[in-house]
Amino acid sequence: MSLLNQGTSARTRGNGLKLCQGRVRLALRKYFFAEGVVGRWNGLPRAGGESPSLEGLKSRVEPVLRDLVELRMVSVRFMVGLEELQALFLPPERKRFYQNVSISQGEGGFEINLDHRKLKTPHAKLFTVPSEALAIAVATEWDSQKDTIKFYTMHLTTLCNTALDNPTQRNKTQLIGAAVKFLETDTVCYRVEEPAALAELQKNEWDPIVAWAEKRYNVAIGSSTSILGPNIPASTKETFVSHLASYNMWALQGIEYVITQLKSLILSMGLIDRHITVEKAVLLSRLEEEYQIQRWGNVEWAHDYDLCELRARAAAGTLFVHLCSESSTVKHKLLQD
């Protein structure tokens, strides 16, 4: 590449970053507004079996979708990577201020020590986890940080903070209700009629996991091509409520986290029950996107990053659930130099 082209490329990237910065902010504001609209619409009662008006929802959501598509096109055109876009909006990284990481057992569980400082949550609570295995995993996250602390890579720490601080102030019943509500919009229950190739792919890939869930929990789930989704029987929801009630509050935080990543209660339970792998669960949750990639090609920096990030989050959430279901009585310090 010539010096002229290099200079042009640099200016193009600089202009692209500035343009993307404004558009990302606008798109995110509109996106979260639309999410709120969808959430309120989903929560409306359906008297007499009739659904609320779709036209009002459609008129508000369509412009948001157009903005998000345009944003992706602008990002590709100006050669702006996802990591660069993230850097515009993520909090600044903090320099690593500690040398050693260790764990110790206190009255309320296991604590994380950064040198001689006890780790605390964003709400200034003592960072205490219920099991030694989880403490070791969290300590490993902190010990893996290099010159700067990249909080957005520390999924287990984030989940622990959420469980300890409970920023939304929800109880166990509310957490279970939020998880079961995902059945109404579960990814694997929404099917397309066309294109025929995608419909066939969904049938071949999603039917087995739905059949597994129906057999595993002795429930009826089904699928639908309607925008309203399948009509999930009340008995099915009650069964999942009873099953989730067997988990403690910490594990439920992890389950909800996995569900929100995969947009599917069924895939999440299959993953947590070790019926499918993380790679398989993520593939099934992105089935339509993978179909489009196979047909139209892959945007390397975008699709590859999204795939790896989703795998990391799903794996961390699943590990969190299992580690929160274990107990430990070890009292000595670990991970100490």
C-alpha positions in Angstrom: 0.0 0.0 0.0 1.4 3.4 -0.9 1.9 6.2 1.6 -0.9 8.1 0.0 -3.3 5.2 0.3 -2.1 4.6 3.9 -2.9 8.2 4.7 -6.3 8.0 3.0 -7.0 4.8 4.9 -6.1 6.4 8.2 -8.4 9.4 7.5 -11.1 7.0 6.4 -10.9 5.0 9.6 -10.8 8.2 11.7 -13.9 9.6 10.0 -15.5 6.2 10.3 -14.9 6.1 14.0 -16.4 9.5 14.5 -19.4 8.7 12.3 -19.9 5.3 14.0 -19.7 6.9 17.5 -22.6 9.1 16.8 -24.6 6.4 15.1 -24.0 3.8 17.7 -25.2 6.1 20.5 -28.3 6.9 18.5 -29.0 3.3 17.6 -28.5 2.1 21.1 -30.9 4.7 22.5 -33.5 3.6 19.9 -32.7 -0.1 20.5 -33.3 0.1 24.2 -36.4 2.1 23.7 -37.7 -0.6 21.3 -36.7 -3.3 23.7 -38.9 -1.5 26.3 -41.8 -1.3 23.9 -41.5 -5.0 23.1 -41.3 -5.9 26.7 -44.4 -3.9 27.6 -46.2 -5.4 24.6 -45.3 -9.0 25.6 -46.6 -8.3 29.1 -50.0 -7.1 28.0 -53.0 -9.5 28.8 -54.6 -11.1 25.8 -58.3 -10.8 26.5 -60.5 -13.2 24.6 -57.5 -14.7 22.9 -56.8 -11.6 20.9 -53.3 -10.1 20.7 -52.5 -6.4 21.1 -52.1 -4.4 17.9 -48.9 -5.3 16.0 -49.0 -2.2 13.8 -48.0 0.1 16.7 -45.2 -2.1 17.7 -44.1 -2.5 14.0 -44.0 1.2 13.4 -41.6 1.7 16.3 -39.3 -1.2 15.9 -38.8 -1.1 12.1 -36.8 2.2 12.2 -34.6 0.8 14.9 -33.8 -2.3 12.8 -33.0 -0.1 9.8 -30.6 2.0 11.9 -28.8 -1.1 13.2 -28.4 -2.5 9.7 -27.1 0.8 8.5 -24.7 0.9 11.4 -23.3 -2.5 10.5 -22.8 -1.3 6.8 -21.1 1.9 8.0 -18.8 -0.1 10.2 -17.8 -2.4 7.3 -17.4 0.5 4.9 -15.0 2.5 7.1 -13.1 -0.6 8.2 -13.9 0.0 11.9 -13.6 -3.2 14.0 -16.0 -4.2 16.7 -13.3 -3.8 19.4 -12.7 -0.2 18.3 -16.4 0.5 18.5 -16.5 -1.1 22.0 -13.6 1.1 23.1 -15.8 4.1 22.4 -18.5 3.0 24.9 -16.9 0.7 27.4 -15.5 2.2 30.7 -11.8 2.9 30.6 -9.6 0.1 31.6 -7.9 0.4 35.0 -4.3 -0.4 35.5 -3.5 -3.5 37.4 -2.8 -2.4 41.0 -2.0 -5.7 42.6 0.7 -8.4 42.4 -0.8 -11.5 44.0 -4.3 -13.0 44.1 -5.4 -15.4 46.8 -8.6 -16.8 48.3 -9.5 -17.4 52.0 -12.5 -18.7 53.8 -14.5 -16.3 56.0 -17.7 -16.5 57.9 -19.9 -16.0 54.9 -18.0 -18.1 52.4 -14.8 -17.6 50.3 -13.2 -14.3 49.8 -10.9 -12.9 47.1 -7.8 -11.1 48.2 -5.8 -8.8 45.9 -2.5 -8.6 47.8 -3.8 -7.7 51.2 -7.0 -6.0 50.1 -10.3 -7.8 50.2 -12.2 -7.6 47.0 -15.6 -5.7 47.2 -18.6 -5.4 44.9 -19.6 -2.2 43.0 -22.0 -1.6 46.0 -19.1 -1.9 48.4 -20.2 -5.3 49.8 -17.5 -7.8 50.7 -17.0 -10.1 47.7 -17.9 -13.5 49.2 -18.8 -16.6 47.1 -20.4 -19.8 48.3 -17.9 -22.4 47.1 -14.2 -22.8 46.9 -14.3 -23.8 43.3 -16.1 -20.6 42.3 -13.6 -18.6 44.3 -10.7 -20.2 42.5 -12.3 -19.5 39.1 -12.9 -15.8 40.0 -9.4 -15.5 41.4 -8.1 -16.9 38.1 -9.9 -14.2 36.2 -8.2 -11.5 38.3 -4.8 -13.2 38.1 -5.1 -13.5 34.3 -5.4 -9.7 33.9 -2.2 -8.2 32.5 -1.2 -4.6 32.6 -4.8 -3.4 32.6 -8.0 -4.8 34.1 -10.5 -5.6 31.3 -13.7 -5.9 33.3 -15.7 -6.8 30.2 -13.8 -10.1 30.0 -14.5 -11.1 33.6 -17.9 -12.8 33.2 -17.7 -14.8 36.4 -16.8 -11.7 38.5 -19.7 -9.9 36.9 -22.1 -12.7 37.7 -20.9 -12.8 41.3 -21.3 -9.0 41.6 -24.9 -9.4 40.3 -25.7 -12.1 42.8 -24.2 -10.2 45.7 -25.6 -6.7 45.0 -28.9 -7.9 43.3 -29.2 -4.5 41.6 -32.8 -5.2 40.4 -33.8 -6.3 43.9 -35.6 -9.5 42.6 -36.4 -12.5 44.8 -36.2 -16.2 43.9 -39.8 -16.3 42.6 -39.2 -13.3 40.3 -36.0 -14.8 38.9 -37.8 -18.0 38.2 -40.7 -16.2 36.6 -38.4 -14.2 34.3 -36.6 -17.4 33.2 -39.8 -19.3 32.5 -41.3 -16.3 30.6 -38.6 -16.9 27.9 -40.5 -20.0 26.9 -43.1 -17.7 25.2 -40.4 -16.2 22.9 -37.9 -19.1 22.9 -35.6 -19.1 19.8 -36.1 -22.8 19.0 -39.9 -22.4 19.1 -40.1 -19.7 16.4 -39.9 -21.1 12.9 -40.1 -19.7 9.4 -42.1 -21.0 6.5 -39.7 -19.7 3.9 -37.1 -19.9 2.5 -37.7 -23.6 2.4 -34.0 -24.3 3.0 -34.0 -22.4 6.3 -37.3 -24.0 7.4 -35.8 -27.4 6.7 -32.6 -26.5 8.6 -34.6 -25.4 11.6 -36.6 -28.6 11.6 -33.5 -30.8 11.4 -31.5 -28.9 14.0 -34.2 -27.6 16.5 -36.7 -30.5 16.6 -34.2 -32.8 18.4 -33.5 -30.4 21.2 -37.2 -29.6 21.6 -38.0 -33.3 21.7 -35.3 -33.8 24.3 -36.8 -31.1 26.5 -40.3 -32.6 26.2 -39.0 -36.0 27.2 -36.6 -34.8 29.9 -39.3 -32.7 31.7 -42.4 -34.7 30.5 -44.0 -31.6 29.0 -45.5 -30.3 25.8 -43.7 -27.4 24.1 -44.1 -27.5 20.3 -43.3 -24.7 17.8 -45.0 -22.2 15.6 -44.5 -20.1 12.5 -46.8 -17.3 13.9 -45.3 -14.1 15.1 -47.1 -14.7 18.4 -45.2 -17.9 18.9 -46.4 -21.3 20.2 -49.1 -21.6 22.8 -47.2 -23.0 25.8 -49.5 -25.0 28.1 -49.7 -23.7 31.7 -48.7 -27.2 32.9 -45.4 -26.9 31.0 -44.6 -23.6 32.7 -45.5 -25.0 36.1 -43.1 -27.9 35.5 -40.2 -25.6 34.7 -41.1 -23.4 37.7 -40.8 -26.4 39.9 -37.6 -27.6 38.3 -35.9 -24.1 38.6 -37.1 -23.8 42.2 -34.6 -26.6 43.1 -31.7 -24.2 42.3 -30.4 -21.6 44.8 -30.4 -17.9 44.1 -26.9 -17.8 42.9 -27.4 -20.6 40.4 -30.6 -18.9 39.2 -28.7 -15.7 38.4 -26.4 -17.9 36.2 -29.3 -19.6 34.5 -31.0 -16.3 33.6 -27.7 -15.1 32.3 -27.3 -18.1 30.0 -30.9 -17.8 28.9 -30.5 -14.1 27.9 -27.3 -15.0 25.9 -28.9 -17.8 24.0 -32.4 -16.3 23.9 -33.7 -19.8 24.8 -34.7 -21.5 28.0 -34.7 -24.9 26.2 -31.1 -24.5 24.9 -30.0 -23.2 28.3 -31.4 -26.2 30.1 -29.9 -28.6 27.6 -26.5 -26.9 28.1 -26.7 -26.9 31.9 -27.9 -30.5 31.9 -24.9 -31.4 29.8 -27.1 -32.7 27.0 -25.4 -30.4 24.5 -22.0 -28.6 24.4 -21.4 -24.8 24.5 -20.5 -24.9 20.8 -23.7 -26.7 19.9 -25.9 -24.5 22.0 -24.4 -21.3 20.5 -24.7 -22.7 17.0 -28.4 -23.6 17.5 -29.1 -20.1 19.0 -27.5 -18.5 15.9 -28.9 -20.9 13.3 -30.5 -18.3 11.1 -27.4 -16.1 11.2 -25.2 -19.1 10.3 -27.6 -19.8 7.4 -27.2 -16.3 6.1 -23.4 -16.5 6.5 -23.2 -19.7 4.5 -25.3 -18.0 1.8 -23.8 -14.5 1.7 -20.4 -14.8 3.3 -18.8 -13.9 6.6 -17.8 -10.5 7.9 -14.7 -11.7 9.7 -14.2 -9.2 12.4 -17.9 -9.0 13.2 -19.2 -12.5 13.0 -16.1 -14.2 14.4 -16.0 -11.9 17.3 -19.7 -12.2 18.0 -19.4 -16.0 17.9 -16.4 -16.2 20.3 -17.9 -13.7 22.7 -21.2 -15.6 22.8 -19.4 -18.8 23.5 -17.4 -17.2 26.3 -20.5 -15.8 27.9 -22.5 -19.0 27.6 -19.7 -21.1 29.0 -19.1 -18.7 31.9 -22.8 -18.7 32.8 -23.0 -22.5 32.7 -19.8 -22.9 34.7 -21.2 -20.4 37.2 -24.4 -22.5 37.7 -22.4 -25.7 38.4 -19.9 -24.0 40.7 -22.7 -22.3 42.7 -24.3 -25.8 43.3 -21.1 -27.1 45.0 -20.0 -26.8 48.6 -16.5 -26.7 50.1 -14.9 -26.8 53.6 -11.3 -26.0 52.7 -9.9 -23.3 54.9 -6.4 -22.6 53.6 -5.4 -19.9 51.2 -4.9 -20.8 47.6 -3.3 -19.2 44.5 -0.8 -17.5 46.8 2.8 -17.0 45.6 
